[in-house]
Every structure is written in structure tokens, then in C-alpha cells.
């Protein structure tokens, strides 16, 4: 980012900074049965295998998040209840003195 700003400084009028790499919730937009069928067919899956496919992808995502947290020396936490995640991210960042990078990794609720 800083390289881009340095290179194009004459065209940059301002910079906005915010949490930009936090995934709070993930979902696939299956609004109708045909969308699910298309998704499954595109991946060469059988309908009977879809549940196992989704469970395996979920395990892979969680394992990746745990690895990222470990590599960054940051916590991986499972939250038992719903709450304001941005406020929790600010609290953890302030507590640990984090000003950039990964604050905490957590699975979807």
C-alpha cells in the first residue's frame, strides 16, 4: 500500500484506514435450488456428496485460520455467543498493542 501511495502521491488526495481483512461471517448465496445445483455441477459433485463437501471445506477454512493465527502469534478464539465483533477486535488490539496485522482469528458463529 505504501509503495502505491509513494508511486502515485501526486494523484492521492487521502487515505482511509480500517479493518479490511476480517471475515465476520461467510455464506454462499443460494437463493433458489437451481443455484445449488449449478454450484454442485460446476464442481463435479453428486448431490449426495454435497454435505460432506461443505463439512470438509469448513474444516479446511478453520484449519487455515488456526495456522494463520499461530504463525502471527495471535489468538484463535471460539465465541459462544453473538456480540459486536468490531468492538471485540478493538478491545483485543488495544489490550495487545496491535496497530496492524492480524488481531484474532475466530470461526463463524
N, C-alpha and C positions, 0 to 999 in steps of 0.2 A: 504494500500500500504506500509506504513512504517513498519508494522508488518511483512509483507512478506520479505521486504529488510533486516530487522533485523534478521529474522529467517534464511535467505539464503545468508547472507552477503559474505560468502566465495566464492559463485558462481556468485555473481553480479559484473559485470565489469563496469557498468554505468547505468545511469537513464536518460530517456528523459522525459521532461515535456512539455505539450502542452494542448490546449483546446481539451478535449476529450469527452465532453458530450454536444456538441452544435449540434442541428439539424437545418441545414440551409434550407433543402428542403426535402420533402418526396414524394414518389410516389410508386406505385405498378407497377412492370414490366410486363405489359400486352402487349406483342409483337404480339400476334395473338389472334383471337376470342376464340380459344379453351382454352387459359389461363384464360380469363374472365369467361367462362362457368365453368371451373374447380373450380375457386375461389368461384363462386356463389353456385355451387352444394355442395362443401365441407362445406359451412356454412348453408346449408338447405334453401337457399333463392330462391325466384322466380325471374326471370329476371325483371319483372315489379316492384319489390321492391328494386332493386339494387341502384337506385338513392337516395331513402330515407335512405337506409342503409349507403351509403357513406356520405351523409349530416349529419346524426346522429353521425357517428364516428368522423367527423371533429369537430362538436360541443363539443364532449367529450374530444378530444385532446386539443382544445383551452381552455376549462374549466380547465383541468388538469394543463396546462401551467400557467394560471392565478393564480390558487391555489398555485402552487409551487412558483411563484414569490411573492405572498402575504406572504406566510409562511417564505420565506427567506428575506423579507423586500426589495425586488428588484423590479425594474420596469417591467411592461408588456407594450410593445410598438408595435403599428402597423406602419410599414413603408410604405408610399405611393409609393415609387419608389425603383427601384433596385439600389444597391450600393455594395461596398466592405464590407461585413458583418464582416470579421475578423478585419478590421481597426476600424469599429464602436465598436466592442467588446473591443478592446484595449483602445479606447478613453473613453468609459464608465468606464472601470476598473480603468484607471488612474485617471479620474475625481473623482470617488467614493472611491478610495483607496482599491479596491478589488484585493486580491492576490490569493484567492482560493474560490471555490464555484460558485454559480450561479451569473452571471453578469447581464443578462437581458433575459427575455422571450419574444418571438415575434412569431406571426403566420406566416405561409408560405405565400410567395408572389405568 
